[in-house]
Amino acid sequence: MSKSVIVVGTGNAALCAAIAALENGAQVTLLEKADQALAGGNTKYTAGAMRFAYDGAADLLPLLRNPDDPRVQNADFGGYDVEKFGSDLLGFNDGRPLSEEQEALVNLSGETMRWLASHDVKFEPIYSRQSFEKDGRHVFWGGLTLAAENEGVGLFDMELAAVERLGGTVRYNSAVTGLVTEGDQVIGVLIGDEVMHADAVILASGGFEANEEMRVQHMGPNWKAAKVRGTPHNTGDGLTMASAVGAAEYGFYAGCHATPMDLHMADFGNLDLPAGDRKNYRKISYFLGVMLNADGARFVDEGANFRNYTYAQYGAAILEQPGQFAWQVFDSKVFDLLYAEYRFHDAHFVEADTLEALVPLMTGVNAEAAITTLDAYNDAVDTQAAFDPTVLDGKATDGLMPPKSNWAQKIDKGPFRAFPVTGGITFTYGGLKVDANGGVVREDGSTVAGLFACGEIVGGVFFAGYPGGSGLTSGAVFGRRAGYGASQS
């Protein structure tokens, strides 16, 4: 007799869990808190990029919707092996060794992508954001090469189609409010007053980033001001329910994925906008200029690494500044290199022909100190090294704190533009401990029978940040694991 499995949520992790459980012969129902238009959790708000280990272009071709695109033959994808992925994650661990969860993410990333492709979830190279044209070729950098066709919305649509082909069902407007237990075993869920029984329940309901009270509790008062980039429905419900049946808190509750965002964007990511427009509230070309806080001071090394490796921390760093905002300053030498988000019709910026005229337009900034900072930065730039955005070019400042370690060009060619930014929170890192089958673990190390978890609710995967594109891959890896585990329980 086939198992009955309830999946709480409909984001990438939830859908991957459902696909895996259906593959294993289970009967699967997904319960979604939102209506159909807002289903999909945070997945729809993403750009659909997924980081995974691969050896070269031959590993990518079977994943592509259009492998015959002539640009594919004109691209240098390089390789990104398990060791490099692990090393990149390790760089965000603040001295911690790789966790069991990180080891699983790294080692299972490639096979999980191939598994998705086998269910007609297809991808395309990220030409516009992860490559630069050099000598007539698209040179990819930073190990992140593919995104789902039609970004996060496309990923959701393709995964949902796979679920439906396999016979899974979705109920919308069905917020799960509690877990039903019999002894120490979870045997179903509450949907308001309704009881729905199942052999296994998979929590894939996201973190607590949309819960202001929990953000302040776990992350501190500055996080009250954070813009919520994604769904308004990730309010920590699954964590609360799991805790009520004895699940252990696990992972880094003070951490989250954040990114610099337009200071004046609306909360909750503007899902009413077309997919291609939603990402335009991000402001992640800071590596081509400098960022100044209200005191007129720089506060990060804008060129420490490719932006894939810094934007999550720098979104958080902005929220640590006075007033929880900053300004990104550029000159006209780099206008054509700024990502399209800086030319979005709703992008907020000020412009002037001189820095002396620009700085007073930067609301909330100490203008005199800002000019002093910009002059000191320009004086410290190494004018001998060549600027090359396709590599860590070593074009740095000398004797400046904080330094700018790469891509340091003088800001000296008018007109000049400055963009106001704040920190946008995407998802939280603290969550639940799961075992190798995706089962939820108690403080004493035992598992809560019948209860599984995946996606952003799983702790121990990220700590001080992560290389871009790892979040969706994590959801798929742990979703697949939980789906198989729940259908075998």
N, C-alpha and C positions, 0 to 999 in steps of 0.2 A: 504493500500500500504506500502511495507516495506521501511525502511529508507536506504539511501545510506551513508556509512561511509568510510572516508579515514583515514587510520592510517599511520603516518609518522614515519618510522623505522621498524625494524624487530627483535629487541631484545626481551628479556623475557617480559618486560612490554608491548611492542607493540603486541606481540603474545597473551598475556593474554587478552589485550583489544579486539583484533580481535575475540578470542574465545567467550568472553562474548557477544559481539555485534552480532555475528553469532547465538549464542544461543537464542538471543532475536529476531531473524528473520531478521536482517539487511543484506544488501548486502555490503560486505567489500572488499576493495582493500588496500593492504599494499604497500607503495611506499618506496623503499630502495635506498639510495644514492650509495651504493657500488655495485659491481658485485656480482654474486651469491656466489663466493668463500669467500668473505669478509663480507657477510650479517650476521646479528645477533648482531650487535653492540658490546657491551662489554661482552655479555653473553657467547660467545664462549671462552673467555679468562679466565673465572672463573673456580674454582674447583667444581662449582655446589652446594655448601653447602647452606642450607636454614634453618634459625632459626625460630622456631615457638613454640607456647605454646602447651604443651601436658601433660597429667596426668601420663602416664606410658606406658609400652611396648604395652598394648592393643590398644592404640591410634596409634601406629606406624605401627603395622602389616598390616593394610589395605593399607598403602602407599607403601609397599615394593614390588619390582618386584619378589623377591624370599623369601617369608616369611618362607619357609621351610629350608633355609640354616641352618645347624647345629650350626653355630656361633651365630645365633639369640637366640637360647635357652641357650647359654652360655655367654650371655651378660647382664650386669647391666646398663640399659639405664637411670634409675632414672626417675625423672619427672621434668618438667619445666613449671610452671604455668604462667598465665597472670601477676600475681603480681611480680614474679621474673623477667620476661621479662621487665616489666615496670621499675622495680628497676634498672636493668642493664642499660637500656637506660638512666635513670635519672643520672646515674653515669658519663655520658659523656656530660651532659648539662651545665656544668660550672655554676650551681646554678639556671638555668632556670627550671620552672616546665615542665612537659610533655606537648608538644604541641598537638593540635588537631590531627595533622598528626601522631604523635607518638602513641597517644591513639588508632587511627584507625589501625595502624600497629599491635600493640599488640593484640587488641581485635579481629581482623579479621584474624590473622595469621593462626590459626588452621583450621578454616573453609575454608580458601583459599587453604591450602594444600590438604584438602579432595576434594575440587572442582577440583584441578588439577589432582588428582588421578582418579577422575571420568572420565576424558578425556584421560586416559591411560598414564599420565605423572607419572612415577614411580621412586622410590628412593631406595637407599641402605645405610646401616650404614657406617659411616666413621671410619672404624676400625683403619686405619693406622695413622690418624692424630688427632682423637678426643677421643681415648681411650688408656689406658695402660693395659698390662696384669698384673693382680694381683691375686695371689692365684688361678691361672688357669682360670680366667675369664676375659672377656673384660669389663673393668670399664670405662664408659664414664664420661667425666668431662666437666664442662663449659656450659652445656645446648644445645650444638650443636651436633646433632646425625646423621642427614641424609643429603645426597647429591644426586642430580639427577644421575641416571644411566649414565655412561660415561661422568660424569662431565658436564661442561658448554656446550660442543658440543652436548652431549646427551640431555640436557634440551632443547636446540634450536631445535634439530631434532624431539623430541617428541611433543613439542608445535606446531611446523610447521605442523607436520602430523595431529594434531588435527584441525588446521585451515583448512587444505586442505580437510579433511574428511567432515567438515561442509560447504564447498563450497567457502571459501575465496580464493582470488587470490593475487599473489605477482608480482610486477613489479620491476626488478632490474635496476641499472644504471639510476635511476629516481630521481635525487636530487630535492627536493622541494626548490624553491628559493623565494617563497613569498606566502602570503595568499590573496585570492580573497574575497572582501567584497561587500556587498550591504547595504548601510546605516551603521548601527552598527552591522550587522550580518556577520559572516564568512560563505561564500557559496561555498568555494572550495580552490584550491591551484594552484600555478604556478609551472610548471616543465619546467624551461627555458621559452620559448615562448608559451608553451602549457598551456591551461586553462583546469582544470579538476574540474567539479562541484560535490558537495555532500551536503547532508543535515547536516552533521557534520564532523568536522576534529579533529582527536586526535593526538596531538604532543607527540611522544614517541622517540624523536631524541637525547636524551642524554644531557649531560652537555657540559662544555667548556674545558675539561681537555686537549684536543689535540690542543688547540689554545693558542700558547705561548703568544701572545699579551694580550689575556684576562686573562691568568693566572697571568701575571705580574701586570695587571691593578687591579685585584680584590684581589690577594693573596700576592703580593710583589715580589721583584727581585730574591729572592732565588729560587722561583718556576720556573724560566727560566731553571734551571739545572735539573729539575725533569725528570726521565725516564717515558714515557707514557706507562703504562702496557697494555692498551687495544687498541681499534680501533683508527686508525688515523682520522676517520670521525666524531668524536664527537667534533665539533668545535664551538658549541654554536649557530648553525643556528636557531634552534627552539626558543631560547630565543630572538634572534634578531627579528624574524618574529612576535612573540607574542608582544614584546614591541612596534612594529610598529602599532599594532591595539589597544594599550592602556593597555596591561596587566601590572600588578604590579610586580615589583621585590620583591622577598620574600625569607626569609631564610638567611643562613649564607654564604655569598659569599666568605668570606676569608677562609672557611674550605673545606676540601676534605677528601676522603678516600685515605690513603697512606700506604705503607708498605716497610720495608727494602728489597732492591733488590740487586742482584749482581751488583757491580759498573760497570762492563764491559759488561752488557747485551745490546742488541740493543733496540732501541725505538720500541714501538708499539707491544710488546708482542710476536713476533715470531709465528704468527698464522700458519706459514708453518710447524711448529713442530707438532708432535702428541700431542693430548690433555694432556696426562700424563706428557709430557716433559715441557710444557709451564710454569707450576707452579714451575718448578725447578729453575727458576731464582729468586724466592723469597728466603729470608734468614731469617726465623722466629724462629729459635731455640736459639735466644739470651738469653732466660731465663736460659739456661744451662751454660752460661759463662758470659763474660762482654763485653761491647762495649766501645772503646776508640776513641776519636776524634783526630784531627791533633795535638792538644796540649798535647796529651798523657793522657787526662783526661776522666774519666767516666762522663756521662751527663744525664743518666736516671737510675731509679731503675729497673733493668732488671727483677727482680722478684716481681714486684708490684702486679701482678695478672696473671692468666692464659693468654697465649699469645693471645687468642681470644679477650681479653679485652684491649690489649695494642698495638698490632702491627700497628693499623691505626695511633695512635698518634706518635709511635716511628719512623715510616717512615717519618713523618713530622719533628720530632725532629732532625733526621739526616741532613735534608736539612737546618736546622738552625745552623749547626756546620761550622766551618771554612772550606772552600773548598767544602762544601756539601757532605762530605763522612765520613765514620767511618770504624773501623775494629772490627770484632767480634772475640774474643779470647777464645779458648777452650783447655782443656787438654784431654788426652786419656781416662780418666775415663768416659767421656760422649760421646765418638765417636759413640758408638753403639746406643745412644739415639737420636742423631741428625737426623732430618728428611732426607729423601732420597735426597732432593735437595742439600745437602752438599756433596753427593757422585755422583752427576750428572756429566757426562763426561765433561761438559763445565763449571763446577764450578771453580772459581778462588780462590786460597788460597796459603799461604806459610806455610812451615812446618820446624820445627827444634827440636832438642833434648832438648834444654834448652830455658827458656824465654829470657835469655841474648842473645842467638843466634837468636831467633825468631824476637824480636822487631826491629832490624835494617833492617829486610826484609820487614817490614810494611811501604811501600812507603808513604811519606808525613807526617809521625808521628814523633814527638819529642821523640827520643828513650830514652833519660835519664829520661824525665818526665814519660814516659810510664812504665818504670821499677819501678819508685817510686810509681806510682799508683797501679801497680799489687802487689807490696810488701805490701802496705798499705791495700789493699783489702784482701790479704791472712791473714794478721795479725788480721783482724777484724772479720773473719769468726767464727761463733759459732761452735765449734767442737763437742759439746755434743748432739745437736739436730740431729735427723735422717733425711736423705734425702729421700723424697718420691715424685716423679713427678706426682702422681695421685691425690694429694691434695695440698692445700696451706699449706705447711709443717712447716712454721714458722722458718725454718732454715735460719737465717738471719745474717747480719753483725752487729757489735756493734760499735757505735760511728763514723760511716762513713757517709760522705755526697757526693753524694746521697747514701742512704742505698741500700742494696739488701735485700728485705723483705722475700723472700722465695727462696729455692733451692740454697742457697749460699754454694757452696763447694770450698775449696781451689783449685786454679789452680796450681798444683804442681807435676803432674805426666806426664812425657814426653812419647812420643813426643807431641809437642804442635802444634796447627794449628790456623791460623788467616785468616779470610775471609773479603775482602774489600766490603763495601756496600754503597749504596746511597738510596735516597728516590724514590720510584716509585709511581706515581699518578694513581689512578684507576678511580675515578669520583669525580665531584665537588658537593658541598652541596647546593649552592645558586641556586634558580630557580624561579618558578612561584607559585602563590597562587591558589589553587583549592578548590572548594566547595565540599559538601558531595556527589555530583554526578559526580565529576571529572571535572566540568566546570571551565574554567580559569577566574580569578577574576581581576577586575580593582582596581586602587587605591581607588576609592570611594566605593568599596564593591560590586558593581554590577558585573554581569557576562558578558563575551563576548559571545553573542549568537552564537551557532554553533561551539564553540571552546572548546576543552577538552585537558587534558594533563595527563601524567603518567610517571612513571619511574624516572630516574635521573634528569629530568627537573623539578620535583616537589620539591619546597623548604619546609623548616620547618620540615623535617623528621630527619635530623642529624645535629649535631652542632660540638662538639669538638671530635667526634669519635663515634664509635658504637661497640657493641658486634658482632664479626664475624658472617657472614651468614645472617645478617639482610638486606643487600642490595638487594639480589635477591627476598627475601620475600616481601620487600617493592614494588619492581617492579610488582610482581604478585598481591598484594593487591590493589594497585592504578590502575594497568592495568585493572583488573576485574571491578573496580568501574567505570572507565572512559568508558569502553566498554558498560556497562549497561546504563550509563548516556547518552552517545551519541546515542545509538539506541532507546532511549525513548524520545529524544529531539523533 
